[in-house]
Amino acid sequence: MRIDKVLWYLRLAKSRSIAQAMAQEGHIRLNGRRIERAHQPIVVGDVLTLAVGSEVRVLELLAIPVRRGPAPEARSHYRVLDGTAVDPIAAAATSAFQEGFPQP
């Protein structure tokens, strides 16, 4: 599947035209290589590095989505590899949980 379509399906871009622009401007790395084509094919197991908002995200594609579904469905298709939480509420809950228990 095309990378621009995957970015749009995974809700990493608000529209497909924005996803195409991200790819063509070279703002995305696929398995460590910079891409400059919106029609670059992507398969399960590929690692994407891209800017989302003001941070850089590293994601591993676990499954190819078949539609642009709700956000929880989209998040189930990839795994975050950069150590940041996907959901800010989950990040706050995790840090509060870790503060209550000392690390070994």
CNS distance restraints for C-alpha pairs under 8 A (distance, minus, plus):
assign (resid   1 and name CA) (resid   5 and name CA) 7.17 0.50 0.50
assign (resid   1 and name CA) (resid   6 and name CA) 7.02 0.50 0.50
assign (resid   1 and name CA) (resid  41 and name CA) 5.35 0.50 0.50
assign (resid   1 and name CA) (resid  42 and name CA) 5.71 0.50 0.50
assign (resid   1 and name CA) (resid  43 and name CA) 7.10 0.50 0.50
assign (resid   1 and name CA) (resid  64 and name CA) 7.72 0.50 0.50
assign (resid   2 and name CA) (resid   6 and name CA) 6.43 0.50 0.50
assign (resid   2 and name CA) (resid  38 and name CA) 6.83 0.50 0.50
assign (resid   2 and name CA) (resid  39 and name CA) 4.83 0.50 0.50
assign (resid   2 and name CA) (resid  40 and name CA) 5.51 0.50 0.50
assign (resid   2 and name CA) (resid  41 and name CA) 4.71 0.50 0.50
assign (resid   2 and name CA) (resid  42 and name CA) 6.18 0.50 0.50
assign (resid   3 and name CA) (resid   7 and name CA) 6.16 0.50 0.50
assign (resid   3 and name CA) (resid  23 and name CA) 7.75 0.50 0.50
assign (resid   3 and name CA) (resid  38 and name CA) 6.10 0.50 0.50
assign (resid   3 and name CA) (resid  39 and name CA) 6.18 0.50 0.50
assign (resid   3 and name CA) (resid  40 and name CA) 5.60 0.50 0.50
assign (resid   3 and name CA) (resid  41 and name CA) 5.89 0.50 0.50
assign (resid   3 and name CA) (resid  42 and name CA) 5.77 0.50 0.50
assign (resid   4 and name CA) (resid   8 and name CA) 6.30 0.50 0.50
assign (resid   4 and name CA) (resid  16 and name CA) 6.27 0.50 0.50
assign (resid   4 and name CA) (resid  19 and name CA) 4.89 0.50 0.50
assign (resid   4 and name CA) (resid  20 and name CA) 5.20 0.50 0.50
assign (resid   4 and name CA) (resid  23 and name CA) 6.93 0.50 0.50
assign (resid   4 and name CA) (resid  38 and name CA) 5.38 0.50 0.50
assign (resid   4 and name CA) (resid  39 and name CA) 6.83 0.50 0.50
assign (resid   5 and name CA) (resid   9 and name CA) 6.06 0.50 0.50
assign (resid   5 and name CA) (resid  16 and name CA) 6.39 0.50 0.50
assign (resid   5 and name CA) (resid  19 and name CA) 7.43 0.50 0.50
assign (resid   6 and name CA) (resid  10 and name CA) 5.97 0.50 0.50
assign (resid   6 and name CA) (resid  64 and name CA) 7.43 0.50 0.50
assign (resid   6 and name CA) (resid  65 and name CA) 7.02 0.50 0.50
assign (resid   7 and name CA) (resid  11 and name CA) 6.22 0.50 0.50
assign (resid   7 and name CA) (resid  12 and name CA) 5.21 0.50 0.50
assign (resid   7 and name CA) (resid  13 and name CA) 5.87 0.50 0.50
assign (resid   7 and name CA) (resid  16 and name CA) 7.75 0.50 0.50
assign (resid   7 and name CA) (resid  19 and name CA) 6.12 0.50 0.50
assign (resid   8 and name CA) (resid  12 and name CA) 6.02 0.50 0.50
assign (resid   8 and name CA) (resid  13 and name CA) 5.13 0.50 0.50
assign (resid   8 and name CA) (resid  14 and name CA) 6.63 0.50 0.50
assign (resid   8 and name CA) (resid  15 and name CA) 6.01 0.50 0.50
assign (resid   8 and name CA) (resid  16 and name CA) 5.42 0.50 0.50
assign (resid   8 and name CA) (resid  19 and name CA) 6.33 0.50 0.50
assign (resid   8 and name CA) (resid  68 and name CA) 7.03 0.50 0.50
assign (resid   9 and name CA) (resid  65 and name CA) 6.54 0.50 0.50
assign (resid   9 and name CA) (resid  66 and name CA) 7.78 0.50 0.50
assign (resid   9 and name CA) (resid  67 and name CA) 5.92 0.50 0.50
assign (resid   9 and name CA) (resid  68 and name CA) 4.14 0.50 0.50
assign (resid   9 and name CA) (resid  69 and name CA) 7.09 0.50 0.50
assign (resid   9 and name CA) (resid  74 and name CA) 6.91 0.50 0.50
assign (resid  10 and name CA) (resid  65 and name CA) 7.38 0.50 0.50
assign (resid  10 and name CA) (resid  68 and name CA) 6.74 0.50 0.50
assign (resid  10 and name CA) (resid  71 and name CA) 7.67 0.50 0.50
assign (resid  10 and name CA) (resid  74 and name CA) 4.73 0.50 0.50
assign (resid  10 and name CA) (resid  75 and name CA) 6.85 0.50 0.50
assign (resid  10 and name CA) (resid  77 and name CA) 7.47 0.50 0.50
assign (resid  11 and name CA) (resid  68 and name CA) 7.34 0.50 0.50
assign (resid  11 and name CA) (resid  71 and name CA) 6.93 0.50 0.50
assign (resid  11 and name CA) (resid  74 and name CA) 6.70 0.50 0.50
assign (resid  12 and name CA) (resid  52 and name CA) 7.05 0.50 0.50
assign (resid  13 and name CA) (resid  18 and name CA) 6.18 0.50 0.50
assign (resid  13 and name CA) (resid  19 and name CA) 5.47 0.50 0.50
assign (resid  14 and name CA) (resid  18 and name CA) 6.74 0.50 0.50
assign (resid  14 and name CA) (resid  19 and name CA) 7.74 0.50 0.50
assign (resid  15 and name CA) (resid  19 and name CA) 6.41 0.50 0.50
assign (resid  16 and name CA) (resid  20 and name CA) 6.14 0.50 0.50
assign (resid  17 and name CA) (resid  21 and name CA) 6.22 0.50 0.50
assign (resid  18 and name CA) (resid  22 and name CA) 6.17 0.50 0.50
assign (resid  19 and name CA) (resid  23 and name CA) 6.35 0.50 0.50
assign (resid  19 and name CA) (resid  38 and name CA) 7.66 0.50 0.50
assign (resid  20 and name CA) (resid  24 and name CA) 6.11 0.50 0.50
assign (resid  20 and name CA) (resid  37 and name CA) 7.89 0.50 0.50
assign (resid  20 and name CA) (resid  38 and name CA) 5.00 0.50 0.50
assign (resid  21 and name CA) (resid  25 and name CA) 5.91 0.50 0.50
assign (resid  21 and name CA) (resid  38 and name CA) 7.59 0.50 0.50
assign (resid  22 and name CA) (resid  26 and name CA) 6.54 0.50 0.50
assign (resid  22 and name CA) (resid  27 and name CA) 5.48 0.50 0.50
assign (resid  22 and name CA) (resid  28 and name CA) 6.83 0.50 0.50
assign (resid  23 and name CA) (resid  27 and name CA) 6.06 0.50 0.50
assign (resid  23 and name CA) (resid  28 and name CA) 5.88 0.50 0.50
assign (resid  23 and name CA) (resid  35 and name CA) 6.39 0.50 0.50
assign (resid  23 and name CA) (resid  36 and name CA) 5.37 0.50 0.50
assign (resid  23 and name CA) (resid  37 and name CA) 5.72 0.50 0.50
assign (resid  23 and name CA) (resid  38 and name CA) 5.11 0.50 0.50
assign (resid  24 and name CA) (resid  35 and name CA) 7.38 0.50 0.50
assign (resid  24 and name CA) (resid  36 and name CA) 4.33 0.50 0.50
assign (resid  24 and name CA) (resid  37 and name CA) 5.07 0.50 0.50
assign (resid  24 and name CA) (resid  38 and name CA) 5.83 0.50 0.50
assign (resid  25 and name CA) (resid  36 and name CA) 6.11 0.50 0.50
assign (resid  26 and name CA) (resid  34 and name CA) 6.17 0.50 0.50
assign (resid  26 and name CA) (resid  35 and name CA) 5.57 0.50 0.50
assign (resid  26 and name CA) (resid  36 and name CA) 4.82 0.50 0.50
assign (resid  27 and name CA) (resid  34 and name CA) 7.56 0.50 0.50
assign (resid  27 and name CA) (resid  35 and name CA) 7.74 0.50 0.50
assign (resid  27 and name CA) (resid  50 and name CA) 6.27 0.50 0.50
assign (resid  27 and name CA) (resid  51 and name CA) 7.11 0.50 0.50
assign (resid  28 and name CA) (resid  34 and name CA) 6.04 0.50 0.50
assign (resid  28 and name CA) (resid  35 and name CA) 6.08 0.50 0.50
assign (resid  28 and name CA) (resid  36 and name CA) 7.97 0.50 0.50
assign (resid  28 and name CA) (resid  48 and name CA) 6.96 0.50 0.50
assign (resid  28 and name CA) (resid  49 and name CA) 5.77 0.50 0.50
assign (resid  28 and name CA) (resid  50 and name CA) 4.81 0.50 0.50
assign (resid  28 and name CA) (resid  51 and name CA) 7.58 0.50 0.50
assign (resid  29 and name CA) (resid  33 and name CA) 5.08 0.50 0.50
assign (resid  29 and name CA) (resid  34 and name CA) 4.32 0.50 0.50
assign (resid  29 and name CA) (resid  35 and name CA) 5.85 0.50 0.50
assign (resid  29 and name CA) (resid  48 and name CA) 5.71 0.50 0.50
assign (resid  29 and name CA) (resid  49 and name CA) 4.99 0.50 0.50
assign (resid  29 and name CA) (resid  50 and name CA) 6.55 0.50 0.50
assign (resid  30 and name CA) (resid  34 and name CA) 6.36 0.50 0.50
assign (resid  30 and name CA) (resid  35 and name CA) 6.69 0.50 0.50
assign (resid  30 and name CA) (resid  46 and name CA) 6.82 0.50 0.50
assign (resid  30 and name CA) (resid  47 and name CA) 5.82 0.50 0.50
assign (resid  30 and name CA) (resid  48 and name CA) 4.85 0.50 0.50
assign (resid  30 and name CA) (resid  49 and name CA) 6.58 0.50 0.50
assign (resid  31 and name CA) (resid  46 and name CA) 6.02 0.50 0.50
assign (resid  31 and name CA) (resid  47 and name CA) 4.93 0.50 0.50
assign (resid  31 and name CA) (resid  48 and name CA) 6.30 0.50 0.50
assign (resid  31 and name CA) (resid  49 and name CA) 7.93 0.50 0.50
assign (resid  32 and name CA) (resid  47 and name CA) 7.66 0.50 0.50
assign (resid  32 and name CA) (resid  48 and name CA) 7.82 0.50 0.50
assign (resid  32 and name CA) (resid  49 and name CA) 7.58 0.50 0.50
assign (resid  35 and name CA) (resid  40 and name CA) 7.45 0.50 0.50
assign (resid  42 and name CA) (resid  46 and name CA) 6.70 0.50 0.50
assign (resid  43 and name CA) (resid  61 and name CA) 7.49 0.50 0.50
assign (resid  43 and name CA) (resid  64 and name CA) 7.12 0.50 0.50
assign (resid  44 and name CA) (resid  61 and name CA) 5.31 0.50 0.50
assign (resid  44 and name CA) (resid  62 and name CA) 5.52 0.50 0.50
assign (resid  44 and name CA) (resid  63 and name CA) 5.49 0.50 0.50
assign (resid  44 and name CA) (resid  64 and name CA) 6.42 0.50 0.50
assign (resid  45 and name CA) (resid  60 and name CA) 6.04 0.50 0.50
assign (resid  45 and name CA) (resid  61 and name CA) 5.26 0.50 0.50
assign (resid  45 and name CA) (resid  62 and name CA) 6.00 0.50 0.50
assign (resid  46 and name CA) (resid  60 and name CA) 5.81 0.50 0.50
assign (resid  46 and name CA) (resid  61 and name CA) 5.63 0.50 0.50
assign (resid  47 and name CA) (resid  58 and name CA) 6.88 0.50 0.50
assign (resid  47 and name CA) (resid  59 and name CA) 5.57 0.50 0.50
assign (resid  47 and name CA) (resid  60 and name CA) 4.44 0.50 0.50
assign (resid  47 and name CA) (resid  61 and name CA) 6.42 0.50 0.50
assign (resid  48 and name CA) (resid  57 and name CA) 7.89 0.50 0.50
assign (resid  48 and name CA) (resid  58 and name CA) 5.65 0.50 0.50
assign (resid  48 and name CA) (resid  59 and name CA) 5.15 0.50 0.50
assign (resid  48 and name CA) (resid  60 and name CA) 6.32 0.50 0.50
assign (resid  48 and name CA) (resid  61 and name CA) 7.71 0.50 0.50
assign (resid  49 and name CA) (resid  56 and name CA) 6.92 0.50 0.50
assign (resid  49 and name CA) (resid  57 and name CA) 5.65 0.50 0.50
assign (resid  49 and name CA) (resid  58 and name CA) 4.50 0.50 0.50
assign (resid  49 and name CA) (resid  59 and name CA) 6.48 0.50 0.50
assign (resid  50 and name CA) (resid  56 and name CA) 5.60 0.50 0.50
assign (resid  50 and name CA) (resid  57 and name CA) 5.48 0.50 0.50
assign (resid  50 and name CA) (resid  58 and name CA) 6.72 0.50 0.50
assign (resid  51 and name CA) (resid  55 and name CA) 5.65 0.50 0.50
assign (resid  51 and name CA) (resid  56 and name CA) 4.34 0.50 0.50
assign (resid  51 and name CA) (resid  57 and name CA) 6.03 0.50 0.50
assign (resid  52 and name CA) (resid  56 and name CA) 6.05 0.50 0.50
assign (resid  52 and name CA) (resid  57 and name CA) 6.49 0.50 0.50
assign (resid  57 and name CA) (resid  80 and name CA) 7.34 0.50 0.50
assign (resid  57 and name CA) (resid  81 and name CA) 7.79 0.50 0.50
assign (resid  57 and name CA) (resid  82 and name CA) 6.20 0.50 0.50
assign (resid  58 and name CA) (resid  80 and name CA) 6.01 0.50 0.50
assign (resid  58 and name CA) (resid  81 and name CA) 5.30 0.50 0.50
assign (resid  58 and name CA) (resid  82 and name CA) 5.21 0.50 0.50
assign (resid  59 and name CA) (resid  78 and name CA) 6.27 0.50 0.50
assign (resid  59 and name CA) (resid  79 and name CA) 5.54 0.50 0.50
assign (resid  59 and name CA) (resid  80 and name CA) 4.61 0.50 0.50
assign (resid  59 and name CA) (resid  81 and name CA) 5.50 0.50 0.50
assign (resid  59 and name CA) (resid  82 and name CA) 7.44 0.50 0.50
assign (resid  60 and name CA) (resid  78 and name CA) 5.46 0.50 0.50
assign (resid  60 and name CA) (resid  79 and name CA) 5.16 0.50 0.50
assign (resid  60 and name CA) (resid  80 and name CA) 6.48 0.50 0.50
assign (resid  60 and name CA) (resid  81 and name CA) 6.81 0.50 0.50
assign (resid  61 and name CA) (resid  77 and name CA) 6.22 0.50 0.50
assign (resid  61 and name CA) (resid  78 and name CA) 4.48 0.50 0.50
assign (resid  61 and name CA) (resid  79 and name CA) 6.59 0.50 0.50
assign (resid  62 and name CA) (resid  76 and name CA) 7.89 0.50 0.50
assign (resid  62 and name CA) (resid  77 and name CA) 5.16 0.50 0.50
assign (resid  62 and name CA) (resid  78 and name CA) 4.93 0.50 0.50
assign (resid  62 and name CA) (resid  79 and name CA) 6.80 0.50 0.50
assign (resid  63 and name CA) (resid  77 and name CA) 4.95 0.50 0.50
assign (resid  63 and name CA) (resid  78 and name CA) 6.94 0.50 0.50
assign (resid  64 and name CA) (resid  77 and name CA) 6.76 0.50 0.50
assign (resid  65 and name CA) (resid  74 and name CA) 7.40 0.50 0.50
assign (resid  65 and name CA) (resid  77 and name CA) 6.63 0.50 0.50
assign (resid  68 and name CA) (resid  74 and name CA) 7.30 0.50 0.50
assign (resid  69 and name CA) (resid  73 and name CA) 6.08 0.50 0.50
assign (resid  69 and name CA) (resid  74 and name CA) 6.31 0.50 0.50
assign (resid  70 and name CA) (resid  74 and name CA) 6.34 0.50 0.50
assign (resid  71 and name CA) (resid  75 and name CA) 6.14 0.50 0.50
assign (resid  72 and name CA) (resid  76 and name CA) 6.40 0.50 0.50
assign (resid  73 and name CA) (resid  77 and name CA) 7.16 0.50 0.50
assign (resid  74 and name CA) (resid  78 and name CA) 7.67 0.50 0.50
assign (resid  75 and name CA) (resid  79 and name CA) 7.61 0.50 0.50
assign (resid  80 and name CA) (resid  84 and name CA) 7.21 0.50 0.50
assign (resid  80 and name CA) (resid  85 and name CA) 7.56 0.50 0.50
assign (resid  80 and name CA) (resid  86 and name CA) 7.19 0.50 0.50
assign (resid  84 and name CA) (resid  91 and name CA) 7.78 0.50 0.50
assign (resid  85 and name CA) (resid  90 and name CA) 6.78 0.50 0.50
assign (resid  85 and name CA) (resid  91 and name CA) 5.37 0.50 0.50
assign (resid  86 and name CA) (resid  90 and name CA) 7.61 0.50 0.50
assign (resid  86 and name CA) (resid  91 and name CA) 7.70 0.50 0.50
assign (resid  87 and name CA) (resid  91 and name CA) 6.28 0.50 0.50
assign (resid  88 and name CA) (resid  92 and name CA) 6.26 0.50 0.50
assign (resid  89 and name CA) (resid  93 and name CA) 6.25 0.50 0.50
assign (resid  90 and name CA) (resid  94 and name CA) 6.03 0.50 0.50
assign (resid  91 and name CA) (resid  95 and name CA) 6.19 0.50 0.50
assign (resid  92 and name CA) (resid  96 and name CA) 6.13 0.50 0.50
assign (resid  93 and name CA) (resid  97 and name CA) 6.08 0.50 0.50
assign (resid  94 and name CA) (resid  98 and name CA) 6.17 0.50 0.50
assign (resid  95 and name CA) (resid  99 and name CA) 6.13 0.50 0.50
assign (resid  96 and name CA) (resid 100 and name CA) 6.54 0.50 0.50
assign (resid  97 and name CA) (resid 101 and name CA) 6.84 0.50 0.50
assign (resid  98 and name CA) (resid 102 and name CA) 6.95 0.50 0.50
assign (resid  98 and name CA) (resid 103 and name CA) 7.66 0.50 0.50
